[in-house]
Amino acid sequence: MTATEPTETTGTATAGTAESTAVRTPAEAMAAARDHLLGLQSPEGWWKGELQTNVTMDAEDLLMREFLGIRTAEDTREAARWIRSQQAPDGTWANFHDGPPDLSTTVEAYVALRLAGDEPDAPHMRRAAAFVRGEGGIPATRVFTRFWLAMFGQWPWERLPALPPEMVFLPHWFPLNVYDFACWARQTIVPLTVVAAKRPVRPLPFELEELRSGRVVRRRRGAVPGWDEAFAALDRVLRGYERRPLRGLRKAALRRAAEWIIARQEPDGSWGGIQPPWVYSLLALHLLGHGLDHPVVRRGLEGLERFTVRDEKGRRLEACQSPVWDTVLAMNALVDAGLPAGHQALEAAAEWVVGEEVQGPGDWSVRRPDLPPGGWAFEFDNDYYPDTDDTAEVVLALSRVDHPKAEPAIERGVRWMAGMVSRDGGFGAFDADNTRALCRRLPFCDFGEVIDPPSADVTAHVVEALSLRGMADSTLVKRAVVWLLKAQEDDGSWFGRWGANHVYGTGSVVPALIAAGVRPEKPAIRRAVRWLERHQRDDGGWGEDLRSYRDPEWVGHGVSTASQTAWALLALLAAGERGPAVERGVRWLVEHQRPDGTWDEDHFTGTGFPGDFYINYHLYRLVFPLSALGRYVKEIGS
């Protein structure tokens, strides 16, 4: 094993043992966590923890404001303070806490700091620039970074992949139409086609020669002979068309793109409640002549304030907000911890959640036009994109509380969720049968997942919810169970699409299979238990580094965290385990609990795009340990 490979001591500790918590029993630790969580509830009934990502959100926010001419000295100063605070000693920026340097993130952070007035000869800037040059410089960055640089004259537009707005006219049955892409990708691609067609250049007050390198490094995902050549040829054809587009068709395409964008703005001013389409939609509309005082643009800019966090570390932007997800996870945790179904906190939460039901059609209707609406989204405002994962957790939460409006909403949610099954029996998050892998091969798709195929964790949550509703014997659930059994890895774990990683996948699937009637002694469950036991760390906890998405050596290895330890415990408890692994895991949670009842967790355990974009859900460190302790105390005692 080399020095760069994972070991049991790699990384930094996330929490110390507090003397005041060492004497707590599991029941006392559960009570402390429960009380802390209750204290975080909003007056409206919801919970929301910060959703922390990497500094590209903040860098791109400053770049957008520079492009629109609205960047203020105060916003710049505070954002720069946050960006500097996240820089590693070697001058780089990573995509997650304690992660490896990332070239594109470092370039974007560097440019943002140049906007803030940091001189290139400052030590922290020299270190960053040296890393960038050593990795191949600007030419080696991802396409999205070079799009930003092209808007400021630091990269030639003609050296970017073609992205014609005419693609909005492709019919739904035609390959590579916008609905072949996942919802987050299509919402980004449509406005980006406008930006690419307009090719704006608004020079920066400085050049970036110090980031250029004579050495060209190309980083493409695994080559697919034949297809890569075909898409390269298609890109050449489209570039030729870009030089002389059909004037009438181009004008109509830009008008259609604008209509598509405007139609999907949410009441809070966002697009899909997430940063990339939000930023690019504002840029696109601005380039199409919508002034800063236009209602759509004004609402979009004002809405960003709601996603802005300001504290002693500076100003930072949340890439998204997760109130529905956080609230139903909190509800389930509190019920696990023994809170009665009629408790006022649960009643208030249920009232708010019921009011968040999405009752109209959205982009999902393209593939399921006859399916009546009913489901829940992740965010405060996202009526076009409910998802099966949130809906499953809502069904679980509302089914466990007393609320007069809950049952009709649950029934609609179950009907919608069941109707979103894909042909293979599994469930994706936002769309059904969003599986056209060719989308990944397009030259501009070099960052993040762009399709939404069924995943083990989402399918598991749906199975668990439907089983709770008495549907375990239905053909729908049985097919989903078969899908999950086929998806089990050779080592006994399951891949985690939306959480880190195999610990999350396994922690999601095992309870779902048990809920669906798979007996604990069945081979699939036994193999999963053995995998979890093999990967328990010497300190009694579980942790899996996000590098496991790219490097198999990291699978199941990493610094112990509260959320991942809880996921493992939830699986083991569901499987009927009551032995040393469970006891050691519970002891880790008790010993690492803070005096205030929560846990420290600097490491990111949420996933946006496997291998590329990650999330630290600040409430994960509380809700999942509370659920695990609650189920342990209920089954085993204090």
C-alpha positions as semicolon CSV with decimal commas, in nm:
position;residue;x (nm);y (nm);z (nm)
1;M;0,000;0,000;0,000
2;T;0,144;0,337;-0,106
3;A;0,142;0,652;0,098
4;T;-0,151;0,788;-0,101
5;E;-0,373;0,487;-0,057
6;P;-0,635;0,479;0,221
7;T;-0,541;0,364;0,565
8;E;-0,727;0,356;0,891
9;T;-0,551;0,676;1,001
10;T;-0,590;0,882;0,683
11;G;-0,756;1,219;0,734
12;T;-0,824;1,429;1,037
13;A;-1,058;1,352;1,323
14;T;-1,402;1,505;1,298
15;A;-1,491;1,507;1,664
16;G;-1,332;1,473;2,001
17;T;-1,477;1,297;2,299
18;A;-1,635;1,547;2,533
19;E;-1,581;1,469;2,901
20;S;-1,935;1,568;2,987
21;T;-2,082;1,314;2,744
22;A;-1,859;1,017;2,834
23;V;-2,098;0,906;3,108
24;R;-2,413;0,928;2,897
25;T;-2,603;0,612;2,826
26;P;-2,742;0,557;2,475
27;A;-3,083;0,662;2,605
28;E;-2,940;0,982;2,751
29;A;-2,751;1,054;2,430
30;M;-3,073;0,999;2,236
31;A;-3,262;1,239;2,463
32;A;-2,994;1,507;2,428
33;A;-3,000;1,477;2,049
34;R;-3,379;1,480;2,043
35;D;-3,394;1,796;2,253
36;H;-3,136;1,969;2,037
37;L;-3,325;1,882;1,718
38;L;-3,654;2,007;1,864
39;G;-3,483;2,336;1,940
40;L;-3,393;2,382;1,573
41;Q;-3,748;2,370;1,439
42;S;-3,871;2,688;1,273
43;P;-4,193;2,857;1,388
44;E;-4,349;2,745;1,056
45;G;-4,278;2,381;1,139
46;W;-3,985;2,303;0,910
47;W;-3,621;2,217;0,970
48;K;-3,333;2,324;0,745
49;G;-2,963;2,274;0,794
50;E;-2,702;2,449;0,585
51;L;-2,620;2,276;0,258
52;Q;-2,246;2,333;0,218
53;T;-2,056;2,267;-0,104
54;N;-1,728;2,389;-0,253
55;V;-1,619;2,744;-0,333
56;T;-1,717;2,733;-0,702
57;M;-2,060;2,854;-0,589
58;D;-1,906;3,167;-0,442
59;A;-1,656;3,222;-0,721
60;E;-1,923;3,193;-0,990
61;D;-2,153;3,424;-0,797
62;L;-1,884;3,693;-0,804
63;L;-1,817;3,627;-1,172
64;M;-2,187;3,654;-1,254
65;R;-2,212;3,982;-1,064
66;E;-1,903;4,113;-1,241
67;F;-2,055;4,020;-1,577
68;L;-2,386;4,189;-1,494
69;G;-2,214;4,494;-1,345
70;I;-2,366;4,454;-0,999
71;R;-2,070;4,327;-0,797
72;T;-2,034;4,530;-0,477
73;A;-1,724;4,585;-0,269
74;E;-1,886;4,439;0,043
75;D;-2,008;4,120;-0,126
76;T;-1,668;4,076;-0,288
77;R;-1,477;4,130;0,034
78;E;-1,693;3,887;0,234
79;A;-1,699;3,619;-0,037
80;A;-1,324;3,643;-0,077
81;R;-1,280;3,596;0,296
82;W;-1,476;3,271;0,280
83;I;-1,289;3,151;-0,030
84;R;-0,953;3,217;0,135
85;S;-1,064;3,029;0,447
86;Q;-1,120;2,717;0,237
87;Q;-0,779;2,722;0,067
88;A;-0,546;2,436;0,157
89;P;-0,190;2,508;0,277
90;D;-0,055;2,407;-0,065
91;G;-0,258;2,687;-0,226
92;T;-0,530;2,471;-0,379
93;W;-0,900;2,417;-0,333
94;A;-1,075;2,082;-0,314
95;N;-1,431;1,972;-0,387
96;F;-1,484;1,840;-0,035
97;H;-1,330;1,868;0,311
98;D;-0,987;1,706;0,332
99;G;-1,011;1,607;-0,035
100;P;-0,748;1,622;-0,308
101;P;-0,683;1,944;-0,503
102;D;-0,920;2,015;-0,790
103;L;-0,788;2,206;-1,089
104;S;-1,109;2,375;-1,205
105;T;-1,219;2,468;-0,855
106;T;-0,877;2,619;-0,792
107;V;-0,888;2,820;-1,115
108;E;-1,234;2,962;-1,040
109;A;-1,140;3,046;-0,681
110;Y;-0,818;3,210;-0,802
111;V;-1,004;3,430;-1,053
112;A;-1,254;3,532;-0,786
113;L;-0,972;3,637;-0,555
114;R;-0,814;3,837;-0,836
115;L;-1,148;4,018;-0,865
116;A;-1,125;4,084;-0,491
117;G;-0,786;4,248;-0,539
118;D;-0,552;3,967;-0,432
119;E;-0,227;4,022;-0,621
120;P;-0,076;3,734;-0,821
121;D;0,255;3,769;-0,636
122;A;0,092;3,714;-0,295
123;P;0,217;3,384;-0,146
124;H;-0,125;3,214;-0,141
125;M;-0,185;3,315;-0,502
126;R;0,159;3,204;-0,619
127;R;0,101;2,861;-0,469
128;A;-0,236;2,832;-0,642
129;A;-0,099;2,943;-0,979
130;A;0,192;2,701;-0,956
131;F;-0,049;2,413;-0,901
132;V;-0,265;2,522;-1,195
133;R;0,033;2,541;-1,429
134;G;0,159;2,205;-1,311
135;E;-0,176;2,046;-1,395
136;G;-0,183;2,184;-1,749
137;G;-0,319;2,532;-1,690
138;I;-0,647;2,672;-1,816
139;P;-0,667;2,435;-2,117
140;A;-0,694;2,139;-1,880
141;T;-0,993;2,275;-1,687
142;R;-1,345;2,147;-1,734
143;V;-1,567;2,291;-2,007
144;F;-1,787;2,486;-1,764
145;T;-1,484;2,668;-1,623
146;R;-1,371;2,758;-1,973
147;F;-1,721;2,888;-2,051
148;W;-1,681;3,134;-1,765
149;L;-1,334;3,232;-1,883
150;A;-1,460;3,278;-2,240
151;M;-1,721;3,527;-2,116
152;F;-1,433;3,737;-1,984
153;G;-1,203;3,704;-2,284
154;Q;-0,968;3,454;-2,119
155;W;-1,052;3,164;-2,351
156;P;-1,157;3,167;-2,718
157;W;-1,520;3,080;-2,781
158;E;-1,429;2,888;-3,095
159;R;-1,232;2,641;-2,884
160;L;-1,537;2,537;-2,681
161;P;-1,772;2,253;-2,776
162;A;-2,068;2,358;-2,989
163;L;-2,393;2,400;-2,800
164;P;-2,657;2,530;-3,043
165;P;-2,988;2,659;-2,905
166;E;-3,168;2,484;-3,191
167;M;-3,159;2,168;-2,980
168;V;-3,470;2,296;-2,798
169;F;-3,665;2,206;-3,111
170;L;-3,569;1,837;-3,103
171;P;-3,882;1,626;-3,041
172;H;-3,909;1,417;-2,725
173;W;-3,852;1,092;-2,914
174;F;-3,535;1,213;-3,088
175;P;-3,199;1,115;-2,932
176;L;-3,027;1,387;-2,728
177;N;-3,332;1,611;-2,696
178;V;-3,332;1,821;-2,380
179;Y;-3,553;1,572;-2,193
180;D;-3,295;1,299;-2,244
181;F;-3,087;1,491;-1,990
182;A;-3,152;1,485;-1,616
183;C;-3,358;1,774;-1,486
184;W;-3,057;1,954;-1,335
185;A;-2,865;1,917;-1,662
186;R;-3,145;2,026;-1,897
187;Q;-3,214;2,334;-1,684
188;T;-2,847;2,426;-1,720
189;I;-2,800;2,333;-2,084
190;V;-3,091;2,533;-2,225
191;P;-2,971;2,872;-2,092
192;L;-2,613;2,778;-2,167
193;T;-2,705;2,736;-2,535
194;V;-2,810;3,101;-2,533
195;V;-2,482;3,211;-2,377
196;A;-2,286;3,000;-2,627
197;A;-2,483;3,147;-2,919
198;K;-2,428;3,505;-2,806
199;R;-2,055;3,452;-2,729
200;P;-2,024;3,759;-2,507
201;V;-1,685;3,897;-2,405
202;R;-1,655;4,143;-2,118
203;P;-1,287;4,171;-2,035
204;L;-1,159;4,147;-1,681
205;P;-0,941;4,427;-1,543
206;F;-0,648;4,184;-1,549
207;E;-0,505;3,896;-1,753
208;L;-0,441;3,541;-1,635
209;E;-0,110;3,466;-1,800
210;E;0,018;3,314;-1,477
211;L;-0,237;3,033;-1,515
212;R;-0,132;2,931;-1,863
213;S;0,094;2,639;-1,938
214;G;0,265;2,511;-2,247
215;R;0,180;2,158;-2,144
216;V;-0,164;2,040;-2,256
217;V;-0,338;1,784;-2,038
218;R;-0,660;1,624;-2,157
219;R;-0,883;1,460;-1,901
220;R;-1,165;1,270;-2,063
221;R;-1,369;1,001;-1,903
222;G;-1,314;0,644;-2,019
223;A;-1,295;0,638;-2,396
224;V;-1,564;0,457;-2,593
225;P;-1,419;0,368;-2,934
226;G;-1,651;0,469;-3,212
227;W;-1,880;0,691;-3,011
228;D;-1,613;0,943;-2,912
229;E;-1,508;0,976;-3,274
230;A;-1,870;1,013;-3,382
231;F;-1,940;1,287;-3,130
232;A;-1,616;1,465;-3,220
233;A;-1,729;1,462;-3,582
234;L;-2,073;1,590;-3,481
235;D;-1,908;1,869;-3,283
236;R;-1,708;1,972;-3,591
237;V;-2,027;1,987;-3,798
238;L;-2,204;2,194;-3,534
239;R;-1,910;2,430;-3,505
240;G;-1,934;2,484;-3,879
241;Y;-2,302;2,564;-3,840
242;E;-2,221;2,805;-3,555
243;R;-2,010;3,010;-3,792
244;R;-2,310;3,060;-4,023
245;P;-2,635;2,966;-3,848
246;L;-2,965;2,998;-4,031
247;R;-3,074;3,342;-3,920
248;G;-3,446;3,274;-3,893
249;L;-3,397;2,938;-3,721
250;R;-3,146;3,084;-3,477
251;K;-3,379;3,371;-3,390
252;A;-3,668;3,130;-3,332
253;A;-3,449;2,899;-3,122
254;L;-3,336;3,183;-2,897
255;R;-3,695;3,297;-2,854
256;R;-3,806;2,942;-2,771
257;A;-3,518;2,900;-2,524
258;A;-3,617;3,223;-2,349
259;E;-3,978;3,106;-2,322
260;W;-3,863;2,770;-2,185
261;I;-3,643;2,939;-1,925
262;I;-3,900;3,195;-1,811
263;A;-4,173;2,932;-1,782
264;R;-3,962;2,740;-1,530
265;Q;-3,873;3,017;-1,288
266;E;-3,995;2,937;-0,938
267;P;-4,181;3,183;-0,713
268;D;-3,865;3,241;-0,507
269;G;-3,679;3,354;-0,820
270;S;-3,476;3,037;-0,862
271;W;-3,465;2,779;-1,136
272;G;-3,512;2,432;-0,988
273;G;-3,390;2,567;-0,657
274;I;-3,028;2,501;-0,757
275;Q;-2,735;2,725;-0,847
276;P;-2,618;2,623;-1,198
277;P;-2,944;2,677;-1,391
278;W;-3,018;2,983;-1,178
279;V;-2,695;3,159;-1,271
280;Y;-2,698;3,060;-1,638
281;S;-3,067;3,151;-1,676
282;L;-2,997;3,503;-1,546
283;L;-2,703;3,538;-1,784
284;A;-2,906;3,407;-2,078
285;L;-3,199;3,639;-2,019
286;H;-2,964;3,933;-1,973
287;L;-2,795;3,855;-2,306
288;L;-3,136;3,835;-2,472
289;G;-3,213;4,190;-2,368
290;H;-3,393;4,147;-2,038
291;G;-3,265;4,429;-1,823
292;L;-3,184;4,413;-1,455
293;D;-3,521;4,575;-1,383
294;H;-3,713;4,307;-1,575
295;P;-3,940;4,125;-1,326
296;V;-3,794;3,782;-1,401
297;V;-3,435;3,899;-1,371
298;R;-3,505;4,114;-1,066
299;R;-3,682;3,827;-0,891
300;G;-3,394;3,597;-0,975
301;L;-3,131;3,827;-0,833
302;E;-3,333;3,904;-0,521
303;G;-3,392;3,534;-0,461
304;L;-3,020;3,467;-0,429
305;E;-3,021;3,655;-0,101
306;R;-3,228;3,378;0,055
307;F;-2,952;3,131;-0,036
308;T;-2,676;3,347;0,111
309;V;-2,510;3,258;0,442
310;R;-2,321;3,527;0,632
311;D;-2,119;3,462;0,946
312;E;-1,777;3,522;1,096
313;K;-1,615;3,319;0,816
314;G;-1,754;3,542;0,543
315;R;-2,027;3,526;0,279
316;R;-2,110;3,203;0,099
317;L;-2,386;3,074;-0,124
318;E;-2,579;2,752;-0,078
319;A;-2,597;2,560;-0,404
320;C;-2,942;2,443;-0,299
321;Q;-3,162;2,426;0,010
322;S;-3,316;2,112;0,154
323;P;-3,606;2,202;0,387
324;V;-3,845;1,925;0,279
325;W;-3,574;1,659;0,299
326;D;-3,444;1,789;0,631
327;T;-3,793;1,817;0,779
328;V;-3,909;1,465;0,701
329;L;-3,575;1,318;0,810
330;A;-3,615;1,510;1,136
331;M;-3,971;1,383;1,176
332;N;-3,865;1,023;1,124
333;A;-3,575;1,066;1,365
334;L;-3,799;1,211;1,635
335;V;-4,050;0,929;1,600
336;D;-3,761;0,681;1,616
337;A;-3,657;0,856;1,937
338;G;-3,995;0,795;2,095
339;L;-4,174;1,124;2,034
340;P;-4,550;1,049;2,030
341;A;-4,729;1,075;1,697
342;G;-4,945;1,361;1,822
343;H;-4,662;1,575;1,957
344;Q;-4,704;1,940;1,864
345;A;-4,367;1,954;1,688
346;L;-4,467;1,666;1,462
347;E;-4,811;1,814;1,402
348;A;-4,658;2,148;1,300
349;A;-4,409;1,974;1,073
350;A;-4,682;1,763;0,913
351;E;-4,895;2,071;0,851
352;W;-4,606;2,239;0,670
353;V;-4,509;1,927;0,473
354;V;-4,865;1,867;0,353
355;G;-4,872;2,225;0,229
356;E;-4,556;2,163;0,024
357;E;-4,713;1,894;-0,195
358;V;-4,654;1,957;-0,567
359;Q;-5,000;1,947;-0,722
360;G;-4,927;2,040;-1,082
361;P;-4,744;1,888;-1,380
362;G;-4,373;1,933;-1,444
363;D;-4,100;1,811;-1,673
364;W;-4,159;1,458;-1,542
365;S;-4,492;1,469;-1,729
366;V;-4,308;1,443;-2,061
367;R;-4,238;1,075;-1,993
368;R;-4,551;1,014;-1,785
369;P;-4,821;1,236;-1,945
370;D;-5,114;1,042;-1,799
371;L;-4,984;1,028;-1,442
372;P;-5,172;1,257;-1,202
373;P;-4,943;1,487;-1,000
374;G;-4,865;1,441;-0,634
375;G;-4,526;1,436;-0,473
376;W;-4,271;1,651;-0,299
377;A;-3,958;1,837;-0,401
378;F;-3,640;1,897;-0,207
379;E;-3,664;2,275;-0,175
380;F;-3,899;2,547;-0,056
381;D;-3,993;2,627;-0,416
382;N;-3,951;2,371;-0,693
383;D;-4,289;2,291;-0,843
384;Y;-4,152;2,159;-1,172
385;Y;-3,927;1,894;-1,023
386;P;-4,068;1,682;-0,740
387;D;-3,862;1,370;-0,679
388;T;-3,930;1,015;-0,571
389;D;-3,664;1,022;-0,298
390;D;-3,818;1,312;-0,108
391;T;-4,165;1,175;-0,173
392;A;-4,069;0,837;-0,023
393;E;-3,935;0,999;0,294
394;V;-4,244;1,221;0,315
395;V;-4,469;0,914;0,291
396;L;-4,269;0,747;0,569
397;A;-4,286;1,056;0,791
398;L;-4,653;1,143;0,738
399;S;-4,753;0,779;0,790
400;R;-4,604;0,792;1,140
401;V;-4,780;1,105;1,269
402;D;-5,137;1,210;1,341
403;H;-5,261;1,478;1,105
404;P;-5,607;1,503;0,947
405;K;-5,477;1,616;0,607
406;A;-5,198;1,361;0,584
407;E;-5,377;1,057;0,444
408;P;-5,510;1,209;0,117
409;A;-5,170;1,364;0,050
410;I;-4,999;1,031;0,119
411;E;-5,230;0,853;-0,123
412;R;-5,154;1,102;-0,399
413;G;-4,784;1,078;-0,326
414;V;-4,788;0,699;-0,337
415;R;-4,977;0,702;-0,667
416;W;-4,733;0,948;-0,823
417;M;-4,426;0,773;-0,685
418;A;-4,544;0,433;-0,807
419;G;-4,611;0,580;-1,151
420;M;-4,252;0,699;-1,179
421;V;-4,108;0,347;-1,193
422;S;-3,867;0,286;-1,479
423;R;-3,900;0,000;-1,725
424;D;-3,640;-0,207;-1,541
425;G;-3,828;-0,190;-1,211
426;G;-3,599;0,063;-1,041
427;F;-3,651;0,429;-0,958
428;G;-3,456;0,736;-1,057
429;A;-3,493;1,054;-0,857
430;F;-3,665;1,305;-1,088
431;D;-3,763;1,126;-1,407
432;A;-3,864;0,783;-1,526
433;D;-3,643;0,604;-1,781
434;N;-3,392;0,888;-1,797
435;T;-3,119;0,649;-1,905
436;R;-2,976;0,759;-2,241
437;A;-2,606;0,708;-2,167
438;L;-2,507;0,876;-2,495
439;C;-2,570;1,209;-2,321
440;R;-2,257;1,147;-2,117
441;R;-2,042;1,131;-2,432
442;L;-2,117;1,481;-2,560
443;P;-1,803;1,698;-2,558
444;F;-1,950;1,957;-2,320
445;C;-2,052;1,693;-2,062
446;D;-1,723;1,660;-1,876
447;F;-1,846;1,753;-1,530
448;G;-2,103;1,565;-1,326
449;E;-2,375;1,317;-1,403
450;V;-2,613;1,435;-1,676
451;I;-2,873;1,156;-1,665
452;D;-3,092;1,021;-1,386
453;P;-3,104;0,641;-1,409
454;P;-3,248;0,425;-1,128
455;S;-3,021;0,402;-0,824
456;A;-3,008;0,166;-0,530
457;D;-3,061;0,428;-0,259
458;V;-3,361;0,593;-0,425
459;T;-3,518;0,258;-0,516
460;A;-3,465;0,142;-0,159
461;H;-3,639;0,444;-0,010
462;V;-3,936;0,392;-0,242
463;V;-3,952;0,022;-0,151
464;E;-3,943;0,104;0,220
465;A;-4,220;0,363;0,188
466;L;-4,446;0,144;-0,025
467;S;-4,390;-0,151;0,208
468;L;-4,495;0,060;0,505
469;R;-4,814;0,136;0,314
470;G;-4,893;-0,234;0,284
471;M;-4,768;-0,282;-0,072
472;A;-4,484;-0,526;-0,001
473;D;-4,665;-0,802;-0,192
474;S;-4,743;-0,585;-0,494
475;T;-4,582;-0,658;-0,830
476;L;-4,435;-0,309;-0,824
477;V;-4,244;-0,364;-0,500
478;K;-4,144;-0,718;-0,590
479;R;-3,989;-0,596;-0,915
480;A;-3,806;-0,321;-0,726
481;V;-3,675;-0,575;-0,475
482;V;-3,543;-0,788;-0,762
483;W;-3,380;-0,476;-0,904
484;L;-3,208;-0,413;-0,570
485;L;-3,087;-0,771;-0,537
486;K;-2,938;-0,757;-0,885
487;A;-2,770;-0,424;-0,803
488;Q;-2,581;-0,563;-0,504
489;E;-2,205;-0,538;-0,553
490;D;-1,987;-0,848;-0,552
491;D;-1,852;-0,750;-0,210
492;G;-2,203;-0,740;-0,059
493;S;-2,251;-0,362;-0,052
494;W;-2,464;-0,126;-0,261
495;F;-2,345;0,183;-0,446
496;G;-2,470;0,513;-0,300
497;R;-2,577;0,761;-0,569
498;W;-2,687;1,045;-0,342
499;G;-2,477;0,977;-0,032
500;A;-2,122;0,870;0,047
501;N;-2,105;0,599;-0,079
502;H;-2,134;0,224;-0,027
503;V;-2,203;0,287;0,342
504;Y;-2,497;0,504;0,238
505;G;-2,618;0,264;-0,028
506;T;-2,599;-0,034;0,205
507;G;-2,752;0,161;0,491
508;S;-3,047;0,247;0,265
509;V;-3,105;-0,090;0,100
510;V;-3,089;-0,331;0,395
511;P;-3,375;-0,168;0,593
512;A;-3,581;-0,150;0,272
513;L;-3,534;-0,517;0,191
514;I;-3,627;-0,615;0,546
515;A;-3,936;-0,392;0,528
516;A;-4,032;-0,562;0,200
517;G;-4,019;-0,904;0,363
518;V;-3,669;-1,027;0,282
519;R;-3,567;-1,232;0,583
520;P;-3,248;-1,138;0,771
521;E;-3,091;-1,479;0,713
522;K;-3,111;-1,449;0,333
523;P;-2,771;-1,443;0,153
524;A;-2,805;-1,084;0,032
525;I;-2,858;-0,955;0,386
526;R;-2,581;-1,172;0,531
527;R;-2,334;-1,049;0,268
528;A;-2,426;-0,687;0,344
529;V;-2,381;-0,743;0,718
530;R;-2,041;-0,899;0,663
531;W;-1,937;-0,605;0,444
532;L;-2,035;-0,357;0,714
533;E;-1,858;-0,556;0,984
534;R;-1,540;-0,578;0,773
535;H;-1,538;-0,203;0,721
536;Q;-1,602;-0,094;1,077
537;R;-1,306;0,116;1,185
538;D;-1,088;0,040;1,483
539;D;-1,253;0,325;1,675
540;G;-1,596;0,161;1,633
541;G;-1,735;0,405;1,377
542;W;-1,781;0,394;1,002
543;G;-1,659;0,633;0,737
544;E;-1,611;0,631;0,363
545;D;-1,409;0,894;0,183
546;L;-1,564;1,053;-0,125
547;R;-1,263;0,945;-0,327
548;S;-1,428;0,603;-0,333
549;Y;-1,634;0,722;-0,630
550;R;-1,317;0,730;-0,842
551;D;-1,076;0,501;-0,657
552;P;-1,201;0,156;-0,546
553;E;-0,926;0,144;-0,284
554;W;-1,129;0,393;-0,082
555;V;-1,455;0,196;-0,084
556;G;-1,562;0,157;0,278
557;H;-1,256;0,346;0,407
558;G;-1,233;0,691;0,558
559;V;-1,257;0,890;0,878
560;S;-1,544;0,788;1,103
561;T;-1,837;1,027;1,086
562;A;-2,162;1,048;1,280
563;S;-2,390;1,020;0,977
564;Q;-2,208;0,726;0,820
565;T;-2,184;0,543;1,154
566;A;-2,558;0,590;1,188
567;W;-2,625;0,454;0,837
568;A;-2,429;0,139;0,916
569;L;-2,612;0,096;1,246
570;L;-2,953;0,140;1,082
571;A;-2,869;-0,144;0,844
572;L;-2,732;-0,373;1,113
573;L;-3,027;-0,312;1,345
574;A;-3,273;-0,377;1,062
575;A;-3,091;-0,703;0,988
576;G;-3,141;-0,814;1,347
577;E;-2,778;-0,770;1,454
578;R;-2,724;-0,716;1,826
579;G;-2,359;-0,809;1,866
580;P;-2,024;-0,635;1,912
581;A;-2,038;-0,434;1,588
582;V;-2,360;-0,266;1,694
583;E;-2,238;-0,206;2,049
584;R;-1,912;-0,051;1,929
585;G;-2,095;0,169;1,679
586;V;-2,339;0,295;1,941
587;R;-2,051;0,356;2,179
588;W;-1,878;0,565;1,912
589;L;-2,188;0,783;1,876
590;V;-2,225;0,827;2,252
591;E;-1,858;0,906;2,311
592;H;-1,835;1,154;2,023
593;Q;-2,155;1,342;2,102
594;R;-2,108;1,707;2,187
595;P;-2,238;1,843;2,518
596;D;-2,524;2,016;2,330
597;G;-2,651;1,685;2,191
598;T;-2,524;1,703;1,835
599;W;-2,204;1,587;1,663
600;D;-1,918;1,752;1,475
601;E;-1,889;1,654;1,111
602;D;-1,658;1,851;0,884
603;H;-1,639;1,575;0,623
604;F;-1,890;1,579;0,340
605;T;-2,120;1,276;0,329
606;G;-2,373;1,387;0,066
607;T;-2,335;1,348;-0,309
608;G;-2,449;1,576;-0,587
609;F;-2,259;1,419;-0,877
610;P;-2,055;1,106;-0,802
611;G;-1,690;1,185;-0,860
612;D;-1,742;1,557;-0,910
613;F;-1,970;1,743;-0,668
614;Y;-2,037;1,678;-0,301
615;I;-2,244;1,814;-0,014
616;N;-2,214;1,857;0,360
617;Y;-2,572;1,847;0,488
618;H;-2,532;2,009;0,827
619;L;-2,838;1,833;0,967
620;Y;-2,719;1,483;0,871
621;R;-2,487;1,479;1,172
622;L;-2,793;1,500;1,399
623;V;-3,094;1,332;1,237
624;F;-2,932;1,004;1,138
625;P;-2,753;0,943;1,471
626;L;-3,081;1,022;1,647
627;S;-3,262;0,763;1,436
628;A;-2,994;0,503;1,502
629;L;-2,989;0,565;1,877
630;G;-3,366;0,569;1,891
631;R;-3,398;0,233;1,719
632;Y;-3,120;0,088;1,933
633;V;-3,281;0,202;2,257
634;K;-3,619;0,071;2,146
635;E;-3,480;-0,270;2,051
636;I;-3,212;-0,320;2,313
637;G;-3,272;-0,067;2,589
638;S;-3,059;0,201;2,747
